[in-house]
């Protein structure tokens, strides 16, 4: 296995395990064993478990937040408002998938707390999501776009939590509330 290949294998295993089980439940020895790498190889690529979790959060942001949710919502809507509402359609499809596991950023934040470096990193990634929403709100001409983004993110996170509880229609209710929220923020 090439050095790059071993790093990718470790990341792949970490992505799967951290997404499903969170970070505290997954130990370094399990990551090493499932990755099929030597301990020295693991630590050469990731000097600590926290450094691997930070890499996981970065990858989760790119693969899930940007590539899956936001890009797909943009593809589905022709206007900024339609794109904002389409976020909930994308979430709803995710809720029905066999591999639906919830929001990794929220999980890590809850596991580690807001003062831990991993909790702070999770807060930063959630703020990035809010920034994307705020930009779409600005593009839609909504007033108080930062306030709007904070409220829409509450609806997104709330629908994810509801879906984890078994409510696979949570996205539809949140989408309806998002429509009301957009109306409230029109000039």
C-alpha positions as CSV (number, residue, x, y, z in Angstrom):
1,X,0.0,0.0,0.0
2,X,1.4,3.4,-0.9
3,X,1.7,6.1,1.7
4,X,-1.1,8.1,0.1
5,X,-3.2,4.9,-0.2
6,X,-2.8,4.1,3.5
7,X,-3.9,7.7,4.4
8,X,-6.9,7.3,2.2
9,X,-7.7,3.9,3.7
10,X,-7.5,5.3,7.2
11,X,-9.7,8.3,6.2
12,X,-12.3,6.0,4.5
13,X,-12.6,3.8,7.6
14,X,-12.7,6.8,9.9
15,X,-15.3,8.5,7.8
16,X,-17.6,5.4,8.0
17,X,-17.1,4.8,11.7
18,X,-17.2,8.5,12.9
19,X,-20.3,9.2,10.8
20,X,-22.2,6.2,12.2
21,X,-20.9,6.0,15.8
22,X,-19.5,9.4,16.7
23,X,-15.9,9.9,17.7
24,X,-15.7,8.8,21.4
25,X,-17.0,5.3,20.6
26,X,-14.2,4.7,18.0
27,X,-10.7,3.9,19.3
28,X,-7.4,4.3,17.5
29,X,-6.8,0.5,17.7
30,X,-10.0,-0.2,15.9
31,X,-9.2,2.4,13.2
32,X,-5.7,0.8,12.8
33,X,-7.1,-2.7,12.6
34,X,-9.9,-1.9,10.2
35,X,-7.6,0.2,8.0
36,X,-5.1,-2.6,7.8
37,X,-2.1,-0.3,8.5
38,X,0.6,-0.4,11.1
39,X,0.4,1.8,14.1
40,X,3.5,3.7,12.9
41,X,1.8,4.3,9.6
42,X,-1.3,5.5,11.3
43,X,0.6,8.0,13.4
44,X,2.7,9.2,10.5
45,X,-0.4,10.3,8.7
46,X,-2.4,11.4,11.8
47,X,-0.3,12.3,14.8
48,X,-3.4,12.0,17.1
49,X,-7.0,10.8,16.9
50,X,-8.0,14.5,17.2
51,X,-6.1,15.3,14.0
52,X,-7.9,12.4,12.2
53,X,-11.3,13.8,13.5
54,X,-10.4,17.2,12.2
55,X,-9.6,15.7,8.8
56,X,-12.9,13.8,9.0
57,X,-14.9,17.0,9.7
58,X,-13.2,18.7,6.8
59,X,-14.0,15.8,4.5
60,X,-17.6,15.7,5.8
61,X,-18.0,19.4,5.0
62,X,-16.8,18.9,1.5
63,X,-18.5,15.6,0.6
64,X,-21.8,16.1,2.5
65,X,-22.5,19.7,3.1
66,X,-21.1,21.2,-0.1
67,X,-21.2,18.4,-2.6
68,X,-24.4,16.5,-1.5
69,X,-26.7,19.0,0.1
70,X,-25.9,22.5,-1.1
71,X,-24.9,21.5,-4.7
72,X,-28.0,19.3,-5.1
73,X,-30.3,22.0,-3.7
74,X,-28.8,24.5,-6.2
75,X,-29.3,22.1,-9.0
76,X,-33.0,21.6,-8.1
77,X,-33.9,25.3,-7.7
78,X,-33.8,28.0,-10.3
79,X,-34.0,30.9,-7.8
80,X,-32.3,31.3,-4.5
81,X,-35.6,30.8,-2.7
82,X,-36.3,27.6,-4.5
83,X,-32.8,26.4,-3.6
84,X,-33.3,27.2,0.0
85,X,-36.5,25.2,0.1
86,X,-34.9,22.4,-1.9
87,X,-32.5,21.8,0.9
88,X,-35.3,20.1,2.7
89,X,-36.1,17.8,-0.2
90,X,-32.5,16.7,-0.3
91,X,-32.6,16.1,3.5
92,X,-35.8,14.1,3.1
93,X,-34.2,11.8,0.7
94,X,-31.3,11.3,3.1
95,X,-33.7,10.5,5.9
96,X,-35.0,7.6,3.9
97,X,-31.6,6.1,3.1
98,X,-30.3,3.0,4.8
99,X,-27.1,4.9,5.8
100,X,-28.8,8.0,7.4
101,X,-26.8,8.7,10.5
102,X,-27.5,12.4,11.4
103,X,-25.4,15.5,11.5
104,X,-21.7,14.6,12.3
105,X,-21.0,18.2,13.3
106,X,-23.7,18.2,15.9
107,X,-22.7,14.8,17.1
108,X,-19.1,15.8,17.6
109,X,-20.1,19.1,19.3
110,X,-22.4,17.2,21.7
111,X,-19.8,14.5,22.4
112,X,-16.9,16.9,23.0
113,X,-18.5,20.1,24.2
114,X,-18.1,23.6,22.8
115,X,-14.7,24.3,24.6
116,X,-12.9,21.3,23.2
117,X,-11.0,21.9,19.9
118,X,-13.1,19.3,18.1
119,X,-16.3,21.0,19.5
120,X,-15.0,24.4,18.3
121,X,-14.2,22.9,14.9
122,X,-17.8,21.6,14.7
123,X,-19.1,25.0,15.6
124,X,-17.0,26.5,12.8
125,X,-18.4,24.0,10.2
126,X,-21.9,24.7,11.3
127,X,-21.1,28.4,10.9
128,X,-19.9,27.7,7.4
129,X,-23.3,26.1,6.6
130,X,-25.0,29.1,8.1
131,X,-22.8,31.3,5.8
132,X,-24.0,29.4,2.7
133,X,-27.6,29.9,3.8
134,X,-27.0,33.6,4.5
135,X,-25.5,34.1,1.1
136,X,-28.6,32.4,-0.5
137,X,-30.8,34.6,1.6
138,X,-28.9,37.7,0.4
139,X,-29.2,36.5,-3.1
140,X,-33.0,36.1,-2.6
141,X,-33.2,39.7,-1.4
142,X,-34.3,38.7,2.1
143,X,-34.1,41.2,4.9
144,X,-31.9,40.4,7.9
145,X,-30.2,37.5,6.1
146,X,-28.0,36.5,9.1
147,X,-31.1,36.2,11.3
148,X,-32.8,34.2,8.5
149,X,-29.8,31.9,8.2
150,X,-29.7,31.2,11.9
151,X,-33.4,30.4,11.9
152,X,-33.2,28.2,8.8
153,X,-30.3,26.3,10.4
154,X,-32.5,25.6,13.4
155,X,-35.1,24.1,11.1
156,X,-32.4,22.0,9.3
157,X,-30.9,20.6,12.5
158,X,-34.3,20.1,14.1
159,X,-35.5,18.1,11.1
160,X,-32.4,15.9,11.2
161,X,-33.0,15.2,14.9
162,X,-36.7,14.5,14.3
163,X,-35.7,12.0,11.5
164,X,-33.3,10.3,13.9
165,X,-36.3,9.8,16.2
166,X,-38.1,8.0,13.3
167,X,-40.0,10.9,11.7
168,X,-39.1,10.6,8.1
169,X,-41.5,13.4,7.1
170,X,-39.7,15.9,9.3
171,X,-38.2,17.6,6.3
172,X,-41.7,18.4,4.9
173,X,-42.8,20.1,8.1
174,X,-39.5,22.0,8.3
175,X,-39.8,23.0,4.6
176,X,-43.3,24.4,5.3
177,X,-41.9,26.4,8.2
178,X,-38.9,27.5,6.0
179,X,-41.5,28.9,3.5
180,X,-43.1,30.9,6.3
181,X,-39.6,32.1,7.4
182,X,-38.8,33.3,3.9
183,X,-42.2,35.2,3.8
184,X,-41.3,36.8,7.2
185,X,-37.9,38.0,5.8
186,X,-39.2,39.5,2.5
187,X,-38.7,43.2,2.2
